[in-house]
Amino acid sequence: MDAPKKSLFTLTDAARDRVKLLLASRGKESAGIRVGVRTKGCNGLAYTLEFVDEPTPGDECVKDGDVTIYIDPKAVLFVVGTQMDFVEGELESGFLFKNPNEKGRCGCGESFRV
């Protein structure tokens, strides 16, 4: 029997709704959003999000409901199995990433390491 396949990247309902709202309010047609990572902070890596007008060759494409997520090829190994959530509080709101590959996170939550 095969082991269950780990999803590359998923969204919670709250994150999916927020992404749809952002795409709709952009004012122009979008193919979806791109998730990537870049060097930043005291732990080394930070997540990036950007609108996608046209997919870049090499992007991994993930459909989650009616939202399309493109994963930057340089980020794939860092985000396998990650779930993106959106939380809204009294003082702040934003996307949170639950990444099973993280080995540590800086105190301010700005960066992570794998």
C-alpha positions in Angstrom: 0.0 0.0 0.0 1.4 3.4 -1.0 1.9 6.1 1.7 -0.5 9.1 1.4 0.9 11.8 -0.9 1.8 15.0 0.8 0.1 18.1 -0.7 2.6 20.6 -2.1 0.7 23.6 -0.8 -2.8 24.2 0.6 -5.0 27.1 1.7 -7.4 27.3 4.6 -10.9 28.6 3.8 -10.0 31.9 5.3 -6.8 32.2 3.2 -8.7 31.2 0.0 -11.4 33.8 0.7 -8.8 36.5 1.3 -6.8 35.6 -1.9 -10.0 35.7 -3.9 -10.8 39.2 -2.4 -7.3 40.5 -3.2 -7.5 39.1 -6.8 -11.0 40.6 -7.3 -10.0 44.0 -6.0 -6.8 44.2 -8.0 -8.6 45.8 -11.0 -7.1 43.6 -13.7 -7.2 40.0 -14.7 -4.8 37.7 -12.8 -3.9 34.1 -13.2 -3.4 33.7 -9.5 -0.7 34.3 -6.9 2.9 33.2 -6.6 4.5 32.0 -3.4 8.2 32.2 -3.0 10.9 32.6 -0.4 13.8 35.1 -0.1 16.7 35.6 2.2 15.7 37.8 5.1 15.8 38.3 8.8 17.8 36.5 11.5 16.7 33.0 10.6 17.4 33.2 6.9 14.1 32.9 4.8 10.9 34.8 4.5 7.8 34.0 2.4 6.8 36.2 -0.5 3.5 36.6 -2.3 2.8 38.4 -5.6 0.1 38.6 -8.2 0.6 36.5 -11.3 -0.4 38.0 -14.7 1.2 35.1 -16.6 2.8 32.0 -15.1 6.6 31.8 -15.3 8.0 28.7 -16.9 9.0 26.2 -14.2 6.4 27.4 -11.7 4.6 24.6 -9.9 0.9 25.1 -10.3 -1.5 24.2 -7.4 -5.3 24.5 -7.7 -7.0 24.9 -4.3 -10.7 25.2 -4.9 -11.1 28.1 -7.4 -7.7 29.7 -6.5 -4.5 29.0 -8.5 -1.3 29.1 -6.6 2.1 29.2 -8.4 5.1 28.1 -6.5 8.4 29.6 -7.5 10.7 26.7 -8.5 13.4 27.9 -6.1 10.9 27.7 -3.2 9.3 24.3 -3.8 11.7 22.3 -1.5 11.1 24.9 1.3 7.3 24.8 1.1 6.3 21.2 0.5 3.3 20.4 2.8 2.8 24.1 3.8 -0.7 25.4 4.6 -1.4 29.1 4.2 -3.9 30.6 6.6 -5.3 34.1 7.0 -6.0 35.5 10.5 -7.6 38.8 11.4 -7.2 40.2 14.9 -7.8 43.5 16.6 -4.4 44.9 16.0 -3.1 43.0 13.0 -4.1 40.7 10.2 -2.2 38.7 7.6 -1.3 35.4 6.1 0.3 32.7 8.3 2.3 29.8 7.0 2.1 26.4 8.8 5.2 24.7 7.3 6.1 21.2 8.6 9.7 21.7 7.2 10.5 24.7 9.5 13.3 24.0 12.1 13.1 27.4 13.7 11.6 30.9 13.5 12.9 34.2 14.7 11.3 35.9 17.7 9.4 38.5 15.6 8.1 35.8 13.2 9.6 37.6 10.2 11.9 34.7 9.1 12.3 30.9 9.3 14.8 28.2 8.6 14.5 24.7 7.3 
